[in-house]
Amino acid sequence: MLHLGPICPGIACTGVGTLPDVKVKTFRRVLFAVGVAGLVGALAKLRGKGGVPPTSGGWRELEAPGFR
Amino acid sequence: MTTALLVGIGAVGERAARQLVETEGVEKLLLADRDRKRAQRLTSSLGERAESIGFAPGDPLPAGIDVVACALGAGVDLAVVEGAIAAGVPCASVDDDHEALDALLALRGAAAAGVTVAVGCGLAPGLVDVLARHAADGLDAAEEIRVARSGWAGPASVATVRRERHGTPSEWDGGAWRTVRQAGDELVWFPDPIGGRDCTVITGGAALLVRAFPDTGRISVRRGEPESHRPFRRRFGDDGEWGAARAEVWGRRGATRDVIVYGVVERTAVAAGTVLAVTAARLAGCGGERIDRPGVHGLASLVAPVPFLAELARRGVRTAVFEGAPIA
C-alpha cells in the first residue's frame, strides 16, 4: 500500500521512500543541476573578452568618388 | 575575345557565374562542376555566352582560356591553380581555409611563370582585405589590423568555418606568429542589421594581410559561429545566409592615434561571388584596369581599393564606415 506521508505535522513518520520525499529529492536534484549548469554557463561566458562596443555613432554607407 | 573558366558551381560559384556573364568584355564563360547536370542547368539559365564543359581539378587546362575562377571547397582548388600556372593563365580563388591558403601561397612557380594568382577572393578574406587596405591608406601608418566576419555561403563554407574555429589559431603579433590559446568569444559589431556577433580568433586569411602589411605590428582575424551551435538564440543573420565583415585599422595620423572601421553586410554567397567575378574579370583585363602582378597574392596586395569598391557598389555590394568612438 502506498504511504503518502504524515497527514498532520504533529505525527512522527519515518517517511523514507515515500512519494513526497521522492518528489522533493528529484526537485532538489533538478535545482542543483540547473544551478551547476548556470554556473558553468556563466563562467564560460565570462571567459569572453567583452568585445568592442560602439560607444556612440553609427554606420554610414560609403559613396563615390572617394568611398571615405 | 575573353574566355573565362569557372570551376565549382556551389553557392558562391553560381553567383560568380551570373556576375561574370554580365561583365563587359567577357564573351565566353565556361562552367565546370563535378555535377555536370548542375552546370548544364546553370548554363541554360545564363544564355548563349555560357557553356558547360567536362573539366575536373587536375585536368590540363583547355586551350583558349584567358582567366580561371575557382569556387571550390578547401584545398580542392590547388590542382586547378597549378594547372592555370602551367598554362600561363591568371587565376582567382575563393578558398578561405588557412591551410589551403598556405599551400597556394607556397606556389613559387606563379612568379617565375609571370602568372598572377589572386587568392582569398571572397567576403573575408577578400573584400575585407580591400577594406583594410582602404583604411590603411587613410592613415600615415597602420599599427594594428583586426578583421572579422560573420556568415557562410554553403556547406563547404560552413565546414571551413567550423574547422577554423576548432583549431588552434595564430595571430601576427610584434612581427611574429603567436599561437592564441583559450581564446574565448568576443563581441564584434558589424553594420546593421547584423549588429553584435560573438566571434573567436581564427588563423583564416591572416597570412594574406601579413604579406600585404609587412610593417604592421598586430594582425588578427575573427569569425562568427555557424547556426547549429546556438539553437536558442535565433536572430537575423543566424542562418549565415546574410553575412557581414568588418576591417578595423588602428594607426597614426600625424601625432595622434586614430582608427578607421569599414564594414559590409550582404548575402555571403552574393558578396563572395561578386568579389570573385570582379577579380577574375580584372585579371583578364575586363571591366577596369587589368590586375597584373605575377605571383600569389591576396586582394590587399593586388587591387586599388577605390575603383574596386566602386565596381562592387555598381553591382550592389555596398560598404559602410563606422562613425563613432570605438574603444580599443
Interface residues (C-beta under 8 A of the other chain):
Chain A: A44 R47 G48 K49 G50 G51 V52 P53 P54 T55 S56 G57 G58 W59 R60 E61 L62 A64 P65 G66 F67 R68
Chain B: H134 G138 Q182 G184 D185 E186 L187 V188 W189 P191 D192 G196 D198 E248 Y262 G263 P305 V306 L309 A310 A313 R318 T319 A320 V321 F322 E323 G324 A325 P326 I327 A328
